[in-house]
Amino acid sequence: PPPKEAAAQIATAQIATLLRQQLTPSGPLAKIAALLKSGVFSTPFRALEAGTAVINWYQVPPGAKLAKKARPKPVLVASGQRSFSAAGTAKIKIKLTAAGKRLLKHAKKLKLTAKGTFTPTGKAPITTTKVFVLKRR
């Protein structure tokens, strides 16, 4: 590929890697009890260029896929988004949905799939997913 295209591919790969690293919550606030208490998980998000970041957490029931017409359907547990006018770091607030609160209320631990999409201004969106487990304590 021409050098410009190669650079674009590297940037896309870098964005995808960074996005994947930032999808899952960590630290003491990334516990079920803390999430239920605040209803929101704030996380610093680093963008390598201007664009919009969207993070969704799904509970994917056995047999479900993150596809359009799948049964049973994944449940959106939490979501957040942030626009960046330039490269930099800003906090994204990932808010629990009503369904997410219901799921977490009774869960000791919950396996979730985080789906992150970063859409650089004027370019195609970059999407990645990662599975993680939220624990009560």
C-alpha positions as CSV (number, residue, x, y, z in Angstrom):
1,P,0.0,0.0,0.0
2,P,1.1,3.6,-0.6
3,P,2.7,5.2,2.5
4,K,-0.3,7.3,3.3
5,E,-2.6,4.2,3.3
6,A,-0.1,2.3,5.4
7,A,0.0,5.1,7.9
8,A,-3.8,5.2,8.0
9,Q,-3.9,1.4,8.7
10,I,-1.3,1.8,11.5
11,A,-3.4,4.6,13.0
12,T,-6.6,2.4,12.7
13,A,-4.8,-0.5,14.4
14,Q,-3.4,1.8,17.1
15,I,-6.9,3.3,17.7
16,A,-8.5,-0.2,17.9
17,T,-5.8,-1.4,20.3
18,L,-6.1,1.6,22.6
19,L,-9.9,1.5,22.4
20,R,-9.9,-2.2,23.4
21,Q,-7.7,-1.4,26.4
22,Q,-10.1,1.3,27.6
23,L,-13.3,-0.6,27.2
24,T,-13.4,-2.4,30.5
25,P,-13.7,-0.9,33.9
26,S,-11.0,-1.3,36.6
27,G,-10.4,-0.2,40.1
28,P,-12.5,-0.1,43.2
29,L,-15.4,1.7,41.4
30,A,-15.6,-1.1,38.9
31,K,-17.5,-3.3,41.3
32,I,-21.2,-4.1,41.2
33,A,-22.0,-2.4,44.5
34,A,-20.2,0.8,43.6
35,L,-21.8,0.9,40.1
36,L,-25.3,0.4,41.6
37,K,-24.7,3.1,44.2
38,S,-23.5,5.8,41.7
39,G,-25.3,4.5,38.6
40,V,-22.4,5.6,36.5
41,F,-18.8,4.6,35.8
42,S,-16.5,7.5,34.9
43,T,-13.3,6.5,33.0
44,P,-10.6,8.6,31.4
45,F,-10.5,8.0,27.7
46,R,-7.6,8.8,25.4
47,A,-8.4,9.6,21.9
48,L,-5.5,9.7,19.3
49,E,-7.4,12.1,17.1
50,A,-10.6,14.1,16.8
51,G,-13.8,12.0,16.7
52,T,-16.5,10.4,18.8
53,A,-16.1,7.5,21.2
54,V,-19.0,5.3,22.2
55,I,-18.8,2.5,24.8
56,N,-21.6,0.1,25.4
57,W,-21.7,-2.8,27.9
58,Y,-23.9,-5.7,27.0
59,Q,-24.9,-8.8,28.8
60,V,-25.0,-11.4,26.1
61,P,-27.2,-14.4,27.1
62,P,-25.9,-17.9,26.0
63,G,-26.7,-18.4,22.3
64,A,-27.0,-14.6,21.6
65,K,-24.7,-12.7,19.3
66,L,-24.1,-9.0,18.9
67,A,-26.0,-9.3,15.6
68,K,-29.2,-7.7,14.4
69,K,-31.8,-10.5,14.4
70,A,-30.4,-12.8,17.1
71,R,-32.5,-14.4,19.8
72,P,-32.2,-14.1,22.7
73,K,-31.2,-10.5,22.4
74,P,-28.1,-9.0,24.2
75,V,-29.2,-6.6,27.0
76,L,-27.6,-3.1,27.0
77,V,-26.3,-2.8,30.6
78,A,-24.6,0.6,30.3
79,S,-23.5,3.1,27.7
80,G,-21.6,6.3,27.4
81,Q,-20.2,8.5,24.7
82,R,-17.9,11.5,24.3
83,S,-16.8,13.7,21.4
84,F,-13.3,14.9,21.0
85,S,-12.5,18.0,19.0
86,A,-8.8,17.0,19.0
87,A,-6.5,14.2,20.3
88,G,-6.5,14.1,24.0
89,T,-7.9,12.6,27.2
90,A,-11.3,13.2,28.7
91,K,-13.7,11.4,31.0
92,I,-16.4,9.3,29.5
93,K,-19.4,8.7,31.8
94,I,-20.8,5.2,31.3
95,K,-24.3,5.2,32.7
96,L,-26.2,2.1,33.8
97,T,-29.5,1.5,32.0
98,A,-32.7,0.4,33.8
99,A,-32.1,-3.1,32.6
100,G,-28.5,-2.9,33.7
101,K,-29.6,-1.9,37.2
102,R,-32.0,-4.8,37.3
103,L,-29.4,-7.3,36.2
104,L,-26.7,-6.0,38.6
105,K,-29.1,-5.9,41.6
106,H,-29.1,-9.7,42.0
107,A,-25.8,-10.6,40.5
108,K,-22.8,-11.8,42.5
109,K,-20.8,-11.6,39.3
110,L,-21.8,-10.7,35.8
111,K,-20.0,-11.5,32.5
112,L,-20.4,-8.6,30.1
113,T,-19.2,-7.7,26.7
114,A,-18.0,-4.2,26.1
115,K,-18.4,-2.9,22.6
116,G,-16.4,0.3,21.8
117,T,-16.7,2.4,18.7
118,F,-14.4,5.3,17.8
119,T,-15.4,7.3,14.8
120,P,-12.6,9.6,13.7
121,T,-14.0,12.8,12.2
122,G,-14.8,12.2,8.5
123,K,-13.6,8.5,8.6
124,A,-15.0,5.0,9.0
125,P,-15.9,3.9,12.6
126,I,-13.5,1.6,14.3
127,T,-15.2,-1.0,16.5
128,T,-13.9,-3.6,18.9
129,T,-15.3,-5.8,21.6
130,K,-13.9,-7.3,24.9
131,V,-15.5,-9.6,27.4
132,F,-15.1,-8.8,31.1
133,V,-16.6,-9.8,34.4
134,L,-18.0,-7.5,37.0
135,K,-17.8,-8.7,40.6
136,R,-19.9,-7.8,43.6
137,R,-16.9,-6.9,45.9
